[in-house]
Amino acid sequence: MPAMDIKRKFYVKDVDSRMNIESFDTLILQSLQILKKTDDVTELRILDSPKGTVSGYFDDIESLAENALDYNGRAQIYITLNPVKPALLARSNKTPNFEGNIELLLNHVLLKDREEQILFLVYVVSCFVPNIPHTILVLSGEKGAAKSTTMRMVRSIIDPAIRDLLAMPNSIQDLALILSSNYMPCFDNLDTLSAEKSDLLCTAVTGGGISKRTLFTDDEETILSFMRCVGLNGINVVATRSDLLDRSLILDLQRIDETDRKEEREVWSDFDKDKPSILGGALNILSKAMAIYPTVKLDKLARMADFTRWGYAIAEAAGWGGDVFLEAYFNNINKSNDEAISSNPVAAAVKALMRSRPSWSGSVTQLLESLNKVSERELIDTHSKYWPKGPNILSRRLKEVLSNLKSIGISFDIRHGGDSKIVSISNTRYQKLSSSISRPVQE
C-alpha cells in the first residue's frame, strides 16, 4: 500500500486485491489516528469518486473516517492536515439562506452613492456566472476606507480561500501562476502596475493564457489558461492603462468615521451572521436573472458586453431596474475614461491642445512640438516613460488612446504626406459648443 510521510499525509490510489476490505478499513482508521491532532482541521479530498472530486474540512475524527471509508475501494483518497484557520471552517459550513437579501452586504461596505451600490451588488452576483468575461473590480479610497476588508468580504462570498488577499508578484510567470490557481485573485494595497502586468490582467478577465517551457525538458510546453474575476485595491486608482481601465469597474470607498470603527473580531462576527443571507440572496437573484437573460436585447453594449447584458438581467431580477444599471454603468465607464486620459500624458496634452480650437493639422513632428509646449504650460509630466521622445513613438501613443479621446469628441487621422506623416485632429464638441453660442435667440 503506497504511503507518503505518514505523519502528515495519507494517500491511497486503489485497494490492493490481496487485502480484504476489513484490513484496509483498519489501515485507514489507524492512519487517521496518526494524522489527527487535537484542534487540527483536516482536509479530505476524494478524487475520481462517483460524484467527481469531493472535498471537505473536518474537525472531528468520526466524520472524517466515515466520509473516507464511504468511498473506500471506489476512489482515490487523499487526506492531509492543512493549516486551516478555524474561522475558514466556520465560514465553509455556512448554508445559504435563499430567503435572504444581498443588500445586507451594504451594511459592511461604505460606498459613495446608490449608483455605486447597485454596480457593486450586480458585480458580486455576476461573478457566479461562469465562462464569461468579468470586469475588474477596482476599489480606491483614502486610508481607513476598509478597502482590504471589503475585498476580503467579497472574496469570501465568491471564492473563499486561506490567502484571501495577495501581494502582486514581481515576475509575469508568478502572476500567471496565481491567476491560474485562483478564481478570484485579489491584489491588495497596490500603487502602480507595469504595462506587462496590466496586459496580463486584461487577458485574465477576457480569457486567455500564457505558455512556458516545461521544467527539465527541451521541447515540452506548459500552458496556463484562465478566465478570472480579478480584484485590485489601492489608495489611488491603480489601473492607469486604457486597455485595463476599459475592463474595470472603479468604485470609491469612503473613509470610516472614528466613531463608527469596530474591532476586527466584531467586524467579521457581524459579517458572518449576514453571510448566509447575502449568499442566498445573490443566488436567488441569479436564478431569476438566468430566466431574464435570454430575453435581454440592448441598443448598445459596452466593451465588456457580457457583463453589460448580464448586469441588466441581474438588476431587473433584483428589482433595481435594468435601465438604472445601464445608466450607472455607462457613467462609471465615463469615469474610467476620464481616469485613462488624465493618467496618460499624451492624451492629457492632446485634450489641453484642443480645448479652445475646433481643429489642428500638421506633421507628427509639429504636433510633438506643440504638445511639448502645452505640457510645459499645463504641468504635464514629460519625463514619464509614456511620453514620446520622437515623432515615430508619438504615432503609436496616439493610437493607444484613440478610443478614449473619441469619447470626449476628439478624433484624429494620421496619413502619409510625402516625407512625413500628417495628423489631422478635430474637436466635435468645440464645434457643437460654438454653434450653440452663435445661434440667435428666438423670441
N, C-alpha and C positions, 0 to 999 in steps of 0.2 A: 504494500500500500504506500504510494508516494506521500511523503510528508516533508514540509519545509519549515524549519525553525519552529518547532512545536510549541515553544514558549509564547510565540506571538501569532503564528498563523497556522491554519489547518486547511488543507486543500485536498479534495477528493475528486477524481475525474470519473471513474466508474467503479462499480462494485466488482471486486475480484471474483471470478466464477467459482474459485475454490473456497471462498469464505461464505459461510451461511449468514443469513440476514441478521440473526441474533448477535453473533460475534461482531458484525460490522456496527450494529447499533451501539454495542458496548464500547467499541473503539471511539465512536463519535462522542458518546457521553463522557468517557474518560478524558478525551482531548478537550472537550468544552470546559470540564472542571479545571484543567490546567490553564486554559486560556483565560478563564473568568477570574476577575479580581474584584474585590469589594469596591462598589461605587463606579466601576468602569462601565462604559457604554459600548456594546458590541454591535458591529455591523455584520449582518448576514446577507450575502449576495449569492443567489442561485441562478446559474447560467443554464441555458438550454432546457428550461423546465417546460411543461405543457403550456404554461402561461407566458412563455418568453423569459426575459430576465426579471427576476423578482428580488427586491432588496428591502431591507428594513432595519431599524435600530431597536435594540432590546437592552433593557437594564435588569432583567431577571433571567436566571439560567433555565427555568422551566419553559418559558415562552420560546426562548432561543432553541432549546433542544427539540421542542415539539415541532417547530417550523422546519428545522434541519432534517429531522427524522421523517417528516411527512414526504419529503422529496428523495429519500434515500433510494439509491439504485436507479433513479429516473432522471437524474440531472447532474450537472457539475456543481459542486458546492464549494463555496469559498467563504471562510469565516476569519475575521480579523478584529483585533482590538484597536479601534481608532481613537485618537484624542478628541472625541466628540464632546462638545460642551453640553452640560445638562439642559441648557436653555434651547439648544438646537433640537434635542429630543422632544422637549415640550412643544416646540413650535411645529415639529414634523407630525405630531399627533393631533393637531388642530383639525377638526372636522368642519367643512364649510357649512355655514348656515344659509340655506338657499332662500330664506325669508329675510335675509339681511339687506344692508344698504351700503353701497360703495361710498356714498358721501360721508360716511363716518371717517374715512381716511382724511378728510379735510380738517378734522379736529386735531390732527397731528402734523399738519403742514401749513405754513403761513405764506400763502401766495398773494400776489398784488391785487388782483381783481377777479370778478366772476368769469371773465373770458379765459384767463389762465387756469382757473379751477376746472372749467369744462375741458380744456385741452389736456390737462394733466390726467383727469379721470378717463377720458377717451383713450389716451395713450396707454394707461395701465390695462384697460380691457383689451385693447388691440394686441398687446404682447402675447395674449393667449391664442392668437390666430397664427398658426404655423405656416411656414413656407411662403411668406410674403416679405417684401422689403419694409422694414420699420424705420421710422425716424429716429435720429439720435437724440436722446434726452439730455439737454444741456442745462444744468442748474447753475445759476450765478447769484451773487449776493454778497453783502459785506460780511465780515467775520461775525459770528454769533447768529447767523441766519439758519443754522441747523441744516446746511447743505449735505453734509456727510450722513447725518441721521436720517434725513428724508430719503436719500438714495439707498441706504440700508433697509429702510422700511419697504420701499418699492421692490427691491430685490427679494426680500423675504417673502413677499406675496407671489412674485412671478417665478423666481429661480433661487430658492433657499440654498445657501452654501455656508460652509465654515468660514471661508475667506470671502466675506461679502463685499468688501472694498479692496481694490487692487491698486498698487503703485504702477505707474506707466514704466515698462521696462526700457532699457537703453537700446536694445537691438530689435530690428524688424523681425527676426526669426523668433525671438522670445514673445513678441507681441502676437505673432501669428499662432504660436502655441497656445497662448491664453485665449485667443478668440476661438480656437477650435475646441477648447475644453470647457467653455462656459457659454450657456445660452444667453445670459445677460451679464456680460462683463462690465463692471462699474469701476471707473478710474477716478481716484479721489485726489482733490487738492492740486489740480493741475495749474500751471502757469502759462506754458506755451506748448505747442505741438509742432514738430518738424513737418516739412512737406511730405516726406516719405510716410510718416505715421498717419497723417491726415488722409493720404491716398489709400492706405490700407484699411482705415476705418470706413472710408467710403465703400470700398469693396466688401467689407464685412457686413454692412447693413443691406446692400443691394444684392449680395450673393456673389461669391467668387472663391478664390483660394490662392495658395502660394505653394510652390514646389521647391524641393531642395534634394540634393543627393543624399541617399540613404547612407547612414554611417557604416563604415568598414566595407564599402562597396565602391566600385568604379563606375558602374553603368546602371545602377538601380535608382529609381526616383521615388521619393515620398511626397505625397500631395496632401496638404491640409486644406480642406474646404469648409466653408461656413456661410451662414446667413443668420445674423445675430441681432439682438436688441442691445444696443450699446448705451451706456450712461457715462456722462462726463460732468465733473463739477469743479468750480474754482471761483475765486472772488470776482474775476473778470470773465467775460465770455471767452473760453479757451479755443473755441473753433473760430478761426480767422480766415482760412482759405475759402474761396467762394464755393467750390465743389462740396466741401464739408458743410458749410452753412446752408446750402440748398437742401441738404438732407437732415437738417437739425430742427428740433423744437426747443426754442430758447425760453426758459421760464425764470423769472426773478423772484427769489425768496426774500422776505422781509426779515429784518433783524428782530429777534425775540426780546421783548422788554424784560428788564431785570426782575420786575415784579411777577412775571409770568414763567420764569425759568423753573425747571424741575430737576431733581437728581436723575441720573441715568437709569437707575433701577425703577423709579416711578414712571419715567417716560415709556420704558419697554413693558412694564406691567400694564399700563393703560392701553398701549397699542395691542398687546397680545390678547387682551379682553375683547377688543373690537375686531381683531383679525379674522375670526371665522365669519363674522357678518360682512366684512369688507370683501373677502374672497368669495363667499356665497353670492353676494350682490353682484360682483363682477361677472361671475359665471352665468348668473341668471340673465343679466343684460346681454351677454354674448349669445346665449341660446336664442333670445328673441331677435338679435341682430342677424343671426345666421338665416332667419326666415325673411328678413327685410332686404338683405344684401343683394340677392338676385334681381330685385325689382328697382334698384337704385340706378338712375340714369342722370348724369350731371352734364351741364353745358360746358364746363371746363374742369380740368384736372390739374392739380399742382404737379410738380416734378415727382413727388412721392405719390404716384397715382393710386396705388393700392391702399395706402394709409388714408388718402382723401376719401375714397369711396367707402372703405370700411368705417372710417370715422363718422361719416354721415349716417350710416346704418346704425352704429352704436349710439350716437346721440339721439336718433329717432327712437330707438328701443328704450333708452333711459328716460325719455320724456323731456330732454333738454332742447330738442329741436335740431334737425339736420342743418337747416339754414343758419341757425345760431352758431353751430360748429364751424361751418364753412366761412362765415364772416370772421370768427375768431382766428381760424387757421390762416386765412389769407392775410389778416392783419399781422399775424406772427411772422409770416413769410416776408412781408414788407419790412418788419423789424430786423429780420435776419439779413435782408438785402442791404438795409442801411448800415448794419454792422459790417457786412462784406466790403462795402465801399469805403467806410471810414477806416477800416483796418488795412486796406490796400492803398499804398501811397500813390500808385499810378491812377487808380480810379478816383481817389480824392482830388488829385491835381486836375484831372480832366473835368470833374464836376465843378471845381472852382473856376477853371478856364472858361467854361460855357455858361457860367452863372448869369452873365449880363450880355450875351450875344446869341443870335439865332443860328449862326453857322461859323465854321472855320475851315480853311483849306490851305494846304501847303505840303511840303515834303515831310517825311518822317524826321529828318534831321531838324527842320524848322520847328516841328511840333515838340521835339525833345527840348530844344532851346526855350520855347515858350513855357513848357511845363516846369523847367528848372526855375524860371523867373517867378512863376505863380507859386511854386513850392517855397521859395525863399520868402515871398510875401505872406503866405498862409501858414508858415512854420511847419510845413510837411517834411518829414524825415527823409531826406535824400541819401542818407548813409545806410538806410535799410538794405538788406541783401535783396529785397524785391524791387529796389529802384534800378531801372535800366541804366547801364553805363554807356550804351551805344544804341544807335538807331535800329540795328537788327534785333536787339533784345526788346526794344520798345514795341515792335510789331507783335511779338509773342505775348508780351504782358497785356497789350490791349485786347487780344483775343481771349485771354483768360477771364476778363471782366466784361466781355461783350454783353452777356445776358443781364448782368447787374446794372450796367449803365442804361441799357434799353428800358429797364423797368422804371427809370426816372426820366424817360423821354429823350435820352441822349443816344444817338446811333452814329455809326461811322462806317466808312468804306475805305479799304486800302487797295490800291491798284497800281500797276506798274506804269510809270510815266517817263520813258526814256532811260536816263541814267539813274533815276531814283524812284522810290515808291511815293505815291501821292496819297495823302489822307484827307478825306472829306468828312467833317463832323457836323451833325445837325442837332438842334435842340428844339424839339417839337413843343415842349411845354413853354418855352420862351415865346414861341410864335403864338400859341393859344393865349398866353397872358397879354401879349401886345395887342392882339386883335380885340380882346375883350375890353382893354382900356380905351382903344381908339374908337370903338363902336359908339355912335351918338346915342344919347338917352332919348327914348321915345316918350313923348308927352301925350 
